[in-house]
Amino acid sequence: MEYVTPKDKATEWGITQRRVEILCGDGRIPGAYRLGRVWAIPKDAKKPLDGRTRKAKESQKGDC
């Protein structure tokens, strides 16, 4: 499996590098793990839903 850095995913997803690191730390990106001070993210990882959007809130209601 190939891995990329948070900087690469931030560019791909159109968000900041820090936001990607927070998503990794919260366990919201499956397969991501830490190598010292740097996160390794699977190259094929999908962007998690933003919990602040209506779409995400509606999907969370269905989970209960």
PDBQT receptor file of N, H, CA, C and O in Angstrom, charges set to zero:
ATOM      1  N   MET A   1       0.846  -1.174   0.000  1.00  0.00    +0.000 N 
ATOM      2  CA  MET A   1       0.000   0.000   0.000  1.00  0.00    +0.000 C 
ATOM      3  C   MET A   1       0.893   1.240   0.000  1.00  0.00    +0.000 C 
ATOM      4  O   MET A   1       1.908   1.289   0.695  1.00  0.00    +0.000 OA
ATOM      5  N   GLU A   2       0.504   2.225  -0.779  1.00  0.00    +0.000 N 
ATOM      6  H   GLU A   2      -0.321   2.185  -1.344  1.00  0.00    +0.000 HD
ATOM      7  CA  GLU A   2       1.263   3.469  -0.841  1.00  0.00    +0.000 C 
ATOM      8  C   GLU A   2       0.684   4.486   0.144  1.00  0.00    +0.000 C 
ATOM      9  O   GLU A   2      -0.525   4.536   0.373  1.00  0.00    +0.000 OA
ATOM     10  N   TYR A   3       1.564   5.285   0.712  1.00  0.00    +0.000 N 
ATOM     11  H   TYR A   3       2.546   5.244   0.526  1.00  0.00    +0.000 HD
ATOM     12  CA  TYR A   3       1.166   6.307   1.676  1.00  0.00    +0.000 C 
ATOM     13  C   TYR A   3       1.638   7.677   1.204  1.00  0.00    +0.000 C 
ATOM     14  O   TYR A   3       2.635   7.800   0.492  1.00  0.00    +0.000 OA
ATOM     15  N   VAL A   4       0.896   8.704   1.619  1.00  0.00    +0.000 N 
ATOM     16  H   VAL A   4       0.087   8.604   2.198  1.00  0.00    +0.000 HD
ATOM     17  CA  VAL A   4       1.250  10.083   1.300  1.00  0.00    +0.000 C 
ATOM     18  C   VAL A   4       1.228  10.905   2.586  1.00  0.00    +0.000 C 
ATOM     19  O   VAL A   4       0.795  10.431   3.636  1.00  0.00    +0.000 OA
ATOM     20  N   THR A   5       1.699  12.134   2.486  1.00  0.00    +0.000 N 
ATOM     21  H   THR A   5       2.052  12.520   1.633  1.00  0.00    +0.000 HD
ATOM     22  CA  THR A   5       1.765  13.022   3.646  1.00  0.00    +0.000 C 
ATOM     23  C   THR A   5       0.482  13.855   3.761  1.00  0.00    +0.000 C 
ATOM     24  O   THR A   5      -0.282  13.950   2.800  1.00  0.00    +0.000 OA
ATOM     25  N   PRO A   6       0.247  14.449   4.918  1.00  0.00    +0.000 N 
ATOM     26  CA  PRO A   6      -0.908  15.337   5.067  1.00  0.00    +0.000 C 
ATOM     27  C   PRO A   6      -0.884  16.509   4.075  1.00  0.00    +0.000 C 
ATOM     28  O   PRO A   6      -1.936  16.983   3.645  1.00  0.00    +0.000 OA
ATOM     29  N   LYS A   7       0.308  16.968   3.718  1.00  0.00    +0.000 N 
ATOM     30  H   LYS A   7       1.162  16.584   4.067  1.00  0.00    +0.000 HD
ATOM     31  CA  LYS A   7       0.412  18.069   2.755  1.00  0.00    +0.000 C 
ATOM     32  C   LYS A   7      -0.157  17.659   1.403  1.00  0.00    +0.000 C 
ATOM     33  O   LYS A   7      -0.857  18.439   0.758  1.00  0.00    +0.000 OA
ATOM     34  N   ASP A   8       0.146  16.427   0.971  1.00  0.00    +0.000 N 
ATOM     35  H   ASP A   8       0.716  15.794   1.495  1.00  0.00    +0.000 HD
ATOM     36  CA  ASP A   8      -0.369  15.931  -0.303  1.00  0.00    +0.000 C 
ATOM     37  C   ASP A   8      -1.896  15.816  -0.274  1.00  0.00    +0.000 C 
ATOM     38  O   ASP A   8      -2.570  16.216  -1.223  1.00  0.00    +0.000 OA
ATOM     39  N   LYS A   9      -2.435  15.271   0.813  1.00  0.00    +0.000 N 
ATOM     40  H   LYS A   9      -1.888  14.945   1.584  1.00  0.00    +0.000 HD
ATOM     41  CA  LYS A   9      -3.892  15.118   0.931  1.00  0.00    +0.000 C 
ATOM     42  C   LYS A   9      -4.572  16.473   1.059  1.00  0.00    +0.000 C 
ATOM     43  O   LYS A   9      -5.674  16.659   0.541  1.00  0.00    +0.000 OA
ATOM     44  N   ALA A  10      -3.944  17.411   1.730  1.00  0.00    +0.000 N 
ATOM     45  H   ALA A  10      -3.049  17.260   2.150  1.00  0.00    +0.000 HD
ATOM     46  CA  ALA A  10      -4.520  18.749   1.872  1.00  0.00    +0.000 C 
ATOM     47  C   ALA A  10      -4.691  19.400   0.506  1.00  0.00    +0.000 C 
ATOM     48  O   ALA A  10      -5.714  20.031   0.237  1.00  0.00    +0.000 OA
ATOM     49  N   THR A  11      -3.703  19.248  -0.341  1.00  0.00    +0.000 N 
ATOM     50  H   THR A  11      -2.873  18.736  -0.122  1.00  0.00    +0.000 HD
ATOM     51  CA  THR A  11      -3.781  19.790  -1.698  1.00  0.00    +0.000 C 
ATOM     52  C   THR A  11      -4.878  19.089  -2.490  1.00  0.00    +0.000 C 
ATOM     53  O   THR A  11      -5.658  19.738  -3.188  1.00  0.00    +0.000 OA
ATOM     54  N   GLU A  12      -4.938  17.773  -2.382  1.00  0.00    +0.000 N 
ATOM     55  H   GLU A  12      -4.305  17.245  -1.815  1.00  0.00    +0.000 HD
ATOM     56  CA  GLU A  12      -5.940  16.983  -3.111  1.00  0.00    +0.000 C 
ATOM     57  C   GLU A  12      -7.361  17.321  -2.663  1.00  0.00    +0.000 C 
ATOM     58  O   GLU A  12      -8.261  17.447  -3.494  1.00  0.00    +0.000 OA
ATOM     59  N   TRP A  13      -7.566  17.468  -1.352  1.00  0.00    +0.000 N 
ATOM     60  H   TRP A  13      -6.835  17.366  -0.677  1.00  0.00    +0.000 HD
ATOM     61  CA  TRP A  13      -8.902  17.687  -0.799  1.00  0.00    +0.000 C 
ATOM     62  C   TRP A  13      -9.299  19.156  -0.706  1.00  0.00    +0.000 C 
ATOM     63  O   TRP A  13     -10.467  19.459  -0.461  1.00  0.00    +0.000 OA
ATOM     64  N   GLY A  14      -8.358  20.069  -0.896  1.00  0.00    +0.000 N 
ATOM     65  H   GLY A  14      -7.410  19.823  -1.095  1.00  0.00    +0.000 HD
ATOM     66  CA  GLY A  14      -8.672  21.495  -0.841  1.00  0.00    +0.000 C 
ATOM     67  C   GLY A  14      -8.889  22.030   0.568  1.00  0.00    +0.000 C 
ATOM     68  O   GLY A  14      -9.683  22.947   0.779  1.00  0.00    +0.000 OA
ATOM     69  N   ILE A  15      -8.173  21.447   1.536  1.00  0.00    +0.000 N 
ATOM     70  H   ILE A  15      -7.528  20.702   1.365  1.00  0.00    +0.000 HD
ATOM     71  CA  ILE A  15      -8.232  21.920   2.921  1.00  0.00    +0.000 C 
ATOM     72  C   ILE A  15      -6.802  22.133   3.410  1.00  0.00    +0.000 C 
ATOM     73  O   ILE A  15      -5.851  21.853   2.681  1.00  0.00    +0.000 OA
ATOM     74  N   THR A  16      -6.644  22.627   4.640  1.00  0.00    +0.000 N 
ATOM     75  H   THR A  16      -7.417  22.854   5.232  1.00  0.00    +0.000 HD
ATOM     76  CA  THR A  16      -5.302  22.898   5.138  1.00  0.00    +0.000 C 
ATOM     77  C   THR A  16      -4.621  21.628   5.638  1.00  0.00    +0.000 C 
ATOM     78  O   THR A  16      -5.276  20.644   5.983  1.00  0.00    +0.000 OA
ATOM     79  N   GLN A  17      -3.318  21.676   5.668  1.00  0.00    +0.000 N 
ATOM     80  H   GLN A  17      -2.786  22.475   5.387  1.00  0.00    +0.000 HD
ATOM     81  CA  GLN A  17      -2.527  20.557   6.174  1.00  0.00    +0.000 C 
ATOM     82  C   GLN A  17      -2.868  20.291   7.633  1.00  0.00    +0.000 C 
ATOM     83  O   GLN A  17      -2.962  19.138   8.054  1.00  0.00    +0.000 OA
ATOM     84  N   ARG A  18      -3.048  21.340   8.391  1.00  0.00    +0.000 N 
ATOM     85  H   ARG A  18      -2.972  22.277   8.049  1.00  0.00    +0.000 HD
ATOM     86  CA  ARG A  18      -3.373  21.193   9.817  1.00  0.00    +0.000 C 
ATOM     87  C   ARG A  18      -4.708  20.479  10.002  1.00  0.00    +0.000 C 
ATOM     88  O   ARG A  18      -4.851  19.658  10.908  1.00  0.00    +0.000 OA
ATOM     89  N   ARG A  19      -5.678  20.783   9.154  1.00  0.00    +0.000 N 
ATOM     90  H   ARG A  19      -5.561  21.449   8.417  1.00  0.00    +0.000 HD
ATOM     91  CA  ARG A  19      -6.991  20.129   9.240  1.00  0.00    +0.000 C 
ATOM     92  C   ARG A  19      -6.859  18.630   8.952  1.00  0.00    +0.000 C 
ATOM     93  O   ARG A  19      -7.509  17.816   9.606  1.00  0.00    +0.000 OA
ATOM     94  N   VAL A  20      -6.033  18.268   7.989  1.00  0.00    +0.000 N 
ATOM     95  H   VAL A  20      -5.505  18.930   7.457  1.00  0.00    +0.000 HD
ATOM     96  CA  VAL A  20      -5.798  16.851   7.684  1.00  0.00    +0.000 C 
ATOM     97  C   VAL A  20      -5.166  16.166   8.890  1.00  0.00    +0.000 C 
ATOM     98  O   VAL A  20      -5.547  15.047   9.234  1.00  0.00    +0.000 OA
ATOM     99  N   GLU A  21      -4.207  16.824   9.535  1.00  0.00    +0.000 N 
ATOM    100  H   GLU A  21      -3.898  17.733   9.256  1.00  0.00    +0.000 HD
ATOM    101  CA  GLU A  21      -3.557  16.254  10.712  1.00  0.00    +0.000 C 
ATOM    102  C   GLU A  21      -4.553  16.057  11.855  1.00  0.00    +0.000 C 
ATOM    103  O   GLU A  21      -4.479  15.067  12.583  1.00  0.00    +0.000 OA
ATOM    104  N   ILE A  22      -5.478  16.994  12.010  1.00  0.00    +0.000 N 
ATOM    105  H   ILE A  22      -5.538  17.798  11.419  1.00  0.00    +0.000 HD
ATOM    106  CA  ILE A  22      -6.509  16.867  13.046  1.00  0.00    +0.000 C 
ATOM    107  C   ILE A  22      -7.426  15.683  12.734  1.00  0.00    +0.000 C 
ATOM    108  O   ILE A  22      -7.780  14.918  13.632  1.00  0.00    +0.000 OA
ATOM    109  N   LEU A  23      -7.808  15.532  11.470  1.00  0.00    +0.000 N 
ATOM    110  H   LEU A  23      -7.520  16.153  10.741  1.00  0.00    +0.000 HD
ATOM    111  CA  LEU A  23      -8.643  14.397  11.078  1.00  0.00    +0.000 C 
ATOM    112  C   LEU A  23      -7.932  13.080  11.365  1.00  0.00    +0.000 C 
ATOM    113  O   LEU A  23      -8.562  12.120  11.808  1.00  0.00    +0.000 OA
ATOM    114  N   CYS A  24      -6.635  13.028  11.117  1.00  0.00    +0.000 N 
ATOM    115  H   CYS A  24      -6.123  13.808  10.757  1.00  0.00    +0.000 HD
ATOM    116  CA  CYS A  24      -5.852  11.829  11.425  1.00  0.00    +0.000 C 
ATOM    117  C   CYS A  24      -5.848  11.568  12.926  1.00  0.00    +0.000 C 
ATOM    118  O   CYS A  24      -6.079  10.442  13.367  1.00  0.00    +0.000 OA
ATOM    119  N   GLY A  25      -5.589  12.593  13.696  1.00  0.00    +0.000 N 
ATOM    120  H   GLY A  25      -5.401  13.508  13.338  1.00  0.00    +0.000 HD
ATOM    121  CA  GLY A  25      -5.533  12.461  15.143  1.00  0.00    +0.000 C 
ATOM    122  C   GLY A  25      -6.852  12.030  15.758  1.00  0.00    +0.000 C 
ATOM    123  O   GLY A  25      -6.872  11.340  16.777  1.00  0.00    +0.000 OA
ATOM    124  N   ASP A  26      -7.954  12.436  15.141  1.00  0.00    +0.000 N 
ATOM    125  H   ASP A  26      -7.937  12.997  14.314  1.00  0.00    +0.000 HD
ATOM    126  CA  ASP A  26      -9.285  12.062  15.625  1.00  0.00    +0.000 C 
ATOM    127  C   ASP A  26      -9.706  10.678  15.142  1.00  0.00    +0.000 C 
ATOM    128  O   ASP A  26     -10.771  10.187  15.515  1.00  0.00    +0.000 OA
ATOM    129  N   GLY A  27      -8.873  10.047  14.311  1.00  0.00    +0.000 N 
ATOM    130  H   GLY A  27      -8.008  10.446  14.008  1.00  0.00    +0.000 HD
ATOM    131  CA  GLY A  27      -9.189   8.722  13.808  1.00  0.00    +0.000 C 
ATOM    132  C   GLY A  27     -10.232   8.709  12.705  1.00  0.00    +0.000 C 
ATOM    133  O   GLY A  27     -10.885   7.689  12.484  1.00  0.00    +0.000 OA
ATOM    134  N   ARG A  28     -10.397   9.818  12.016  1.00  0.00    +0.000 N 
ATOM    135  H   ARG A  28      -9.867  10.647  12.196  1.00  0.00    +0.000 HD
ATOM    136  CA  ARG A  28     -11.428   9.925  10.982  1.00  0.00    +0.000 C 
ATOM    137  C   ARG A  28     -10.934   9.508   9.600  1.00  0.00    +0.000 C 
ATOM    138  O   ARG A  28     -11.720   9.443   8.656  1.00  0.00    +0.000 OA
ATOM    139  N   ILE A  29      -9.627   9.222   9.473  1.00  0.00    +0.000 N 
ATOM    140  H   ILE A  29      -8.988   9.274  10.240  1.00  0.00    +0.000 HD
ATOM    141  CA  ILE A  29      -9.077   8.744   8.210  1.00  0.00    +0.000 C 
ATOM    142  C   ILE A  29      -8.570   7.321   8.450  1.00  0.00    +0.000 C 
ATOM    143  O   ILE A  29      -7.507   7.132   9.041  1.00  0.00    +0.000 OA
ATOM    144  N   PRO A  30      -9.328   6.322   7.991  1.00  0.00    +0.000 N 
ATOM    145  CA  PRO A  30      -8.942   4.927   8.217  1.00  0.00    +0.000 C 
ATOM    146  C   PRO A  30      -7.583   4.601   7.586  1.00  0.00    +0.000 C 
ATOM    147  O   PRO A  30      -7.296   4.986   6.453  1.00  0.00    +0.000 OA
ATOM    148  N   GLY A  31      -6.765   3.889   8.344  1.00  0.00    +0.000 N 
ATOM    149  H   GLY A  31      -6.998   3.577   9.265  1.00  0.00    +0.000 HD
ATOM    150  CA  GLY A  31      -5.469   3.454   7.833  1.00  0.00    +0.000 C 
ATOM    151  C   GLY A  31      -4.338   4.439   8.052  1.00  0.00    +0.000 C 
ATOM    152  O   GLY A  31      -3.180   4.113   7.792  1.00  0.00    +0.000 OA
ATOM    153  N   ALA A  32      -4.652   5.651   8.531  1.00  0.00    +0.000 N 
ATOM    154  H   ALA A  32      -5.593   5.916   8.742  1.00  0.00    +0.000 HD
ATOM    155  CA  ALA A  32      -3.603   6.641   8.779  1.00  0.00    +0.000 C 
ATOM    156  C   ALA A  32      -2.880   6.291  10.081  1.00  0.00    +0.000 C 
ATOM    157  O   ALA A  32      -3.505   5.905  11.069  1.00  0.00    +0.000 OA
ATOM    158  N   TYR A  33      -1.583   6.431  10.062  1.00  0.00    +0.000 N 
ATOM    159  H   TYR A  33      -1.076   6.745   9.260  1.00  0.00    +0.000 HD
ATOM    160  CA  TYR A  33      -0.810   6.210  11.280  1.00  0.00    +0.000 C 
ATOM    161  C   TYR A  33       0.352   7.183  11.338  1.00  0.00    +0.000 C 
ATOM    162  O   TYR A  33       0.718   7.808  10.342  1.00  0.00    +0.000 OA
ATOM    163  N   ARG A  34       0.918   7.295  12.519  1.00  0.00    +0.000 N 
ATOM    164  H   ARG A  34       0.621   6.788  13.328  1.00  0.00    +0.000 HD
ATOM    165  CA  ARG A  34       1.951   8.289  12.769  1.00  0.00    +0.000 C 
ATOM    166  C   ARG A  34       3.349   7.662  12.712  1.00  0.00    +0.000 C 
ATOM    167  O   ARG A  34       3.595   6.601  13.284  1.00  0.00    +0.000 OA
ATOM    168  N   LEU A  35       4.244   8.337  12.016  1.00  0.00    +0.000 N 
ATOM    169  H   LEU A  35       4.044   9.200  11.551  1.00  0.00    +0.000 HD
ATOM    170  CA  LEU A  35       5.653   7.947  11.950  1.00  0.00    +0.000 C 
ATOM    171  C   LEU A  35       6.457   9.070  12.593  1.00  0.00    +0.000 C 
ATOM    172  O   LEU A  35       6.848  10.021  11.916  1.00  0.00    +0.000 OA
ATOM    173  N   GLY A  36       6.704   8.966  13.879  1.00  0.00    +0.000 N 
ATOM    174  H   GLY A  36       6.387   8.193  14.429  1.00  0.00    +0.000 HD
ATOM    175  CA  GLY A  36       7.392  10.047  14.578  1.00  0.00    +0.000 C 
ATOM    176  C   GLY A  36       6.483  11.256  14.682  1.00  0.00    +0.000 C 
ATOM    177  O   GLY A  36       5.478  11.227  15.393  1.00  0.00    +0.000 OA
ATOM    178  N   ARG A  37       6.836  12.324  13.968  1.00  0.00    +0.000 N 
ATOM    179  H   ARG A  37       7.652  12.347  13.390  1.00  0.00    +0.000 HD
ATOM    180  CA  ARG A  37       6.019  13.540  13.991  1.00  0.00    +0.000 C 
ATOM    181  C   ARG A  37       5.156  13.706  12.745  1.00  0.00    +0.000 C 
ATOM    182  O   ARG A  37       4.417  14.684  12.631  1.00  0.00    +0.000 OA
ATOM    183  N   VAL A  38       5.242  12.763  11.814  1.00  0.00    +0.000 N 
ATOM    184  H   VAL A  38       5.843  11.969  11.906  1.00  0.00    +0.000 HD
ATOM    185  CA  VAL A  38       4.552  12.885  10.527  1.00  0.00    +0.000 C 
ATOM    186  C   VAL A  38       3.505  11.787  10.392  1.00  0.00    +0.000 C 
ATOM    187  O   VAL A  38       3.733  10.649  10.801  1.00  0.00    +0.000 OA
ATOM    188  N   TRP A  39       2.357  12.132   9.819  1.00  0.00    +0.000 N 
ATOM    189  H   TRP A  39       2.171  13.056   9.487  1.00  0.00    +0.000 HD
ATOM    190  CA  TRP A  39       1.309  11.153   9.552  1.00  0.00    +0.000 C 
ATOM    191  C   TRP A  39       1.522  10.501   8.195  1.00  0.00    +0.000 C 
ATOM    192  O   TRP A  39       1.931  11.160   7.239  1.00  0.00    +0.000 OA
ATOM    193  N   ALA A  40       1.245   9.203   8.115  1.00  0.00    +0.000 N 
ATOM    194  H   ALA A  40       0.913   8.668   8.892  1.00  0.00    +0.000 HD
ATOM    195  CA  ALA A  40       1.249   8.463   6.854  1.00  0.00    +0.000 C 
ATOM    196  C   ALA A  40      -0.208   8.126   6.547  1.00  0.00    +0.000 C 
ATOM    197  O   ALA A  40      -0.883   7.475   7.344  1.00  0.00    +0.000 OA
ATOM    198  N   ILE A  41      -0.684   8.572   5.394  1.00  0.00    +0.000 N 
ATOM    199  H   ILE A  41      -0.135   9.101   4.746  1.00  0.00    +0.000 HD
ATOM    200  CA  ILE A  41      -2.083   8.411   5.016  1.00  0.00    +0.000 C 
ATOM    201  C   ILE A  41      -2.141   7.552   3.752  1.00  0.00    +0.000 C 
ATOM    202  O   ILE A  41      -1.410   7.814   2.797  1.00  0.00    +0.000 OA
ATOM    203  N   PRO A  42      -3.005   6.524   3.736  1.00  0.00    +0.000 N 
ATOM    204  CA  PRO A  42      -3.119   5.721   2.519  1.00  0.00    +0.000 C 
ATOM    205  C   PRO A  42      -3.459   6.598   1.320  1.00  0.00    +0.000 C 
ATOM    206  O   PRO A  42      -4.296   7.496   1.411  1.00  0.00    +0.000 OA
ATOM    207  N   LYS A  43      -2.805   6.329   0.207  1.00  0.00    +0.000 N 
ATOM    208  H   LYS A  43      -2.125   5.599   0.133  1.00  0.00    +0.000 HD
ATOM    209  CA  LYS A  43      -2.984   7.148  -0.991  1.00  0.00    +0.000 C 
ATOM    210  C   LYS A  43      -4.420   7.144  -1.486  1.00  0.00    +0.000 C 
ATOM    211  O   LYS A  43      -4.877   8.136  -2.053  1.00  0.00    +0.000 OA
ATOM    212  N   ASP A  44      -5.142   6.040  -1.279  1.00  0.00    +0.000 N 
ATOM    213  H   ASP A  44      -4.770   5.234  -0.818  1.00  0.00    +0.000 HD
ATOM    214  CA  ASP A  44      -6.514   5.943  -1.756  1.00  0.00    +0.000 C 
ATOM    215  C   ASP A  44      -7.560   6.351  -0.720  1.00  0.00    +0.000 C 
ATOM    216  O   ASP A  44      -8.748   6.095  -0.919  1.00  0.00    +0.000 OA
ATOM    217  N   ALA A  45      -7.143   6.983   0.388  1.00  0.00    +0.000 N 
ATOM    218  H   ALA A  45      -6.178   7.191   0.550  1.00  0.00    +0.000 HD
ATOM    219  CA  ALA A  45      -8.070   7.401   1.443  1.00  0.00    +0.000 C 
ATOM    220  C   ALA A  45      -9.047   8.448   0.909  1.00  0.00    +0.000 C 
ATOM    221  O   ALA A  45      -8.681   9.335   0.138  1.00  0.00    +0.000 OA
ATOM    222  N   LYS A  46     -10.298   8.315   1.343  1.00  0.00    +0.000 N 
ATOM    223  H   LYS A  46     -10.595   7.594   1.969  1.00  0.00    +0.000 HD
ATOM    224  CA  LYS A  46     -11.346   9.262   0.954  1.00  0.00    +0.000 C 
ATOM    225  C   LYS A  46     -11.465  10.365   1.997  1.00  0.00    +0.000 C 
ATOM    226  O   LYS A  46     -11.213  10.145   3.182  1.00  0.00    +0.000 OA
ATOM    227  N   LYS A  47     -11.850  11.548   1.546  1.00  0.00    +0.000 N 
ATOM    228  H   LYS A  47     -12.055  11.727   0.584  1.00  0.00    +0.000 HD
ATOM    229  CA  LYS A  47     -12.041  12.679   2.456  1.00  0.00    +0.000 C 
ATOM    230  C   LYS A  47     -13.263  12.421   3.333  1.00  0.00    +0.000 C 
ATOM    231  O   LYS A  47     -14.345  12.153   2.812  1.00  0.00    +0.000 OA
ATOM    232  N   PRO A  48     -13.107  12.499   4.668  1.00  0.00    +0.000 N 
ATOM    233  CA  PRO A  48     -14.260  12.298   5.539  1.00  0.00    +0.000 C 
ATOM    234  C   PRO A  48     -15.257  13.454   5.415  1.00  0.00    +0.000 C 
ATOM    235  O   PRO A  48     -14.887  14.566   5.040  1.00  0.00    +0.000 OA
ATOM    236  N   LEU A  49     -16.519  13.178   5.733  1.00  0.00    +0.000 N 
ATOM    237  H   LEU A  49     -16.820  12.274   6.038  1.00  0.00    +0.000 HD
ATOM    238  CA  LEU A  49     -17.541  14.221   5.710  1.00  0.00    +0.000 C 
ATOM    239  C   LEU A  49     -17.218  15.285   6.752  1.00  0.00    +0.000 C 
ATOM    240  O   LEU A  49     -16.725  14.978   7.838  1.00  0.00    +0.000 OA
ATOM    241  N   ASP A  50     -17.500  16.533   6.411  1.00  0.00    +0.000 N 
ATOM    242  H   ASP A  50     -17.901  16.783   5.529  1.00  0.00    +0.000 HD
ATOM    243  CA  ASP A  50     -17.356  17.639   7.343  1.00  0.00    +0.000 C 
ATOM    244  C   ASP A  50     -18.575  17.615   8.257  1.00  0.00    +0.000 C 
ATOM    245  O   ASP A  50     -19.701  17.791   7.792  1.00  0.00    +0.000 OA
ATOM    246  N   GLY A  51     -18.363  17.402   9.535  1.00  0.00    +0.000 N 
ATOM    247  H   GLY A  51     -17.448  17.259   9.913  1.00  0.00    +0.000 HD
ATOM    248  CA  GLY A  51     -19.450  17.266  10.495  1.00  0.00    +0.000 C 
ATOM    249  C   GLY A  51     -20.304  18.499  10.655  1.00  0.00    +0.000 C 
ATOM    250  O   GLY A  51     -21.344  18.436  11.310  1.00  0.00    +0.000 OA
ATOM    251  N   ARG A  52     -19.906  19.615  10.083  1.00  0.00    +0.000 N 
ATOM    252  H   ARG A  52     -19.061  19.666   9.551  1.00  0.00    +0.000 HD
ATOM    253  CA  ARG A  52     -20.668  20.856  10.225  1.00  0.00    +0.000 C 
ATOM    254  C   ARG A  52     -21.710  21.034   9.130  1.00  0.00    +0.000 C 
ATOM    255  O   ARG A  52     -22.523  21.955   9.207  1.00  0.00    +0.000 OA
ATOM    256  N   THR A  53     -21.705  20.176   8.112  1.00  0.00    +0.000 N 
ATOM    257  H   THR A  53     -21.044  19.428   8.050  1.00  0.00    +0.000 HD
ATOM    258  CA  THR A  53     -22.612  20.357   6.980  1.00  0.00    +0.000 C 
ATOM    259  C   THR A  53     -23.947  19.644   7.212  1.00  0.00    +0.000 C 
ATOM    260  O   THR A  53     -24.046  18.736   8.037  1.00  0.00    +0.000 OA
ATOM    261  N   ARG A  54     -24.940  20.062   6.488  1.00  0.00    +0.000 N 
ATOM    262  H   ARG A  54     -24.859  20.800   5.818  1.00  0.00    +0.000 HD
ATOM    263  CA  ARG A  54     -26.264  19.454   6.600  1.00  0.00    +0.000 C 
ATOM    264  C   ARG A  54     -26.210  17.978   6.203  1.00  0.00    +0.000 C 
ATOM    265  O   ARG A  54     -26.829  17.134   6.850  1.00  0.00    +0.000 OA
ATOM    266  N   LYS A  55     -25.474  17.677   5.147  1.00  0.00    +0.000 N 
ATOM    267  H   LYS A  55     -24.971  18.363   4.622  1.00  0.00    +0.000 HD
ATOM    268  CA  LYS A  55     -25.356  16.294   4.670  1.00  0.00    +0.000 C 
ATOM    269  C   LYS A  55     -24.797  15.385   5.767  1.00  0.00    +0.000 C 
ATOM    270  O   LYS A  55     -25.290  14.273   5.960  1.00  0.00    +0.000 OA
ATOM    271  N   ALA A  56     -23.792  15.841   6.469  1.00  0.00    +0.000 N 
ATOM    272  H   ALA A  56     -23.392  16.744   6.312  1.00  0.00    +0.000 HD
ATOM    273  CA  ALA A  56     -23.182  15.043   7.532  1.00  0.00    +0.000 C 
ATOM    274  C   ALA A  56     -24.138  14.890   8.707  1.00  0.00    +0.000 C 
ATOM    275  O   ALA A  56     -24.232  13.810   9.291  1.00  0.00    +0.000 OA
ATOM    276  N   LYS A  57     -24.843  15.950   9.057  1.00  0.00    +0.000 N 
ATOM    277  H   LYS A  57     -24.767  16.826   8.582  1.00  0.00    +0.000 HD
ATOM    278  CA  LYS A  57     -25.787  15.888  10.174  1.00  0.00    +0.000 C 
ATOM    279  C   LYS A  57     -26.931  14.941   9.873  1.00  0.00    +0.000 C 
ATOM    280  O   LYS A  57     -27.395  14.227  10.762  1.00  0.00    +0.000 OA
ATOM    281  N   GLU A  58     -27.395  14.924   8.621  1.00  0.00    +0.000 N 
ATOM    282  H   GLU A  58     -27.017  15.504   7.899  1.00  0.00    +0.000 HD
ATOM    283  CA  GLU A  58     -28.470  14.019   8.241  1.00  0.00    +0.000 C 
ATOM    284  C   GLU A  58     -28.006  12.562   8.279  1.00  0.00    +0.000 C 
ATOM    285  O   GLU A  58     -28.769  11.679   8.670  1.00  0.00    +0.000 OA
ATOM    286  N   SER A  59     -26.761  12.307   7.877  1.00  0.00    +0.000 N 
ATOM    287  H   SER A  59     -26.140  13.024   7.560  1.00  0.00    +0.000 HD
ATOM    288  CA  SER A  59     -26.255  10.940   7.906  1.00  0.00    +0.000 C 
ATOM    289  C   SER A  59     -26.038  10.473   9.347  1.00  0.00    +0.000 C 
ATOM    290  O   SER A  59     -26.161   9.280   9.627  1.00  0.00    +0.000 OA
ATOM    291  N   GLN A  60     -25.721  11.384  10.259  1.00  0.00    +0.000 N 
ATOM    292  H   GLN A  60     -25.622  12.353  10.032  1.00  0.00    +0.000 HD
ATOM    293  CA  GLN A  60     -25.537  11.025  11.661  1.00  0.00    +0.000 C 
ATOM    294  C   GLN A  60     -26.872  10.677  12.320  1.00  0.00    +0.000 C 
ATOM    295  O   GLN A  60     -26.913   9.833  13.215  1.00  0.00    +0.000 OA
ATOM    296  N   LYS A  61     -27.956  11.311  11.891  1.00  0.00    +0.000 N 
ATOM    297  H   LYS A  61     -27.922  11.997  11.164  1.00  0.00    +0.000 HD
ATOM    298  CA  LYS A  61     -29.274  11.004  12.448  1.00  0.00    +0.000 C 
ATOM    299  C   LYS A  61     -29.661   9.570  12.136  1.00  0.00    +0.000 C 
ATOM    300  O   LYS A  61     -30.279   8.895  12.960  1.00  0.00    +0.000 OA
ATOM    301  N   GLY A  62     -29.301   9.108  10.956  1.00  0.00    +0.000 N 
ATOM    302  H   GLY A  62     -28.799   9.656  10.287  1.00  0.00    +0.000 HD
ATOM    303  CA  GLY A  62     -29.624   7.746  10.558  1.00  0.00    +0.000 C 
ATOM    304  C   GLY A  62     -28.822   6.700  11.303  1.00  0.00    +0.000 C 
ATOM    305  O   GLY A  62     -29.227   5.538  11.342  1.00  0.00    +0.000 OA
ATOM    306  N   ASP A  63     -27.684   7.076  11.903  1.00  0.00    +0.000 N 
ATOM    307  H   ASP A  63     -27.355   8.020  11.872  1.00  0.00    +0.000 HD
ATOM    308  CA  ASP A  63     -26.824   6.140  12.626  1.00  0.00    +0.000 C 
ATOM    309  C   ASP A  63     -27.361   5.794  13.995  1.00  0.00    +0.000 C 
ATOM    310  O   ASP A  63     -27.021   4.742  14.538  1.00  0.00    +0.000 OA
ATOM    311  N   CYS A  64     -28.193   6.648  14.570  1.00  0.00    +0.000 N 
ATOM    312  H   CYS A  64     -28.469   7.502  14.129  1.00  0.00    +0.000 HD
ATOM    313  CA  CYS A  64     -28.699   6.427  15.933  1.00  0.00    +0.000 C 
ATOM    314  C   CYS A  64     -29.723   5.324  16.009  1.00  0.00    +0.000 C 
ATOM    315  O   CYS A  64     -30.234   5.029  17.089  1.00  0.00    +0.000 OA
TER     316      CYS A  64
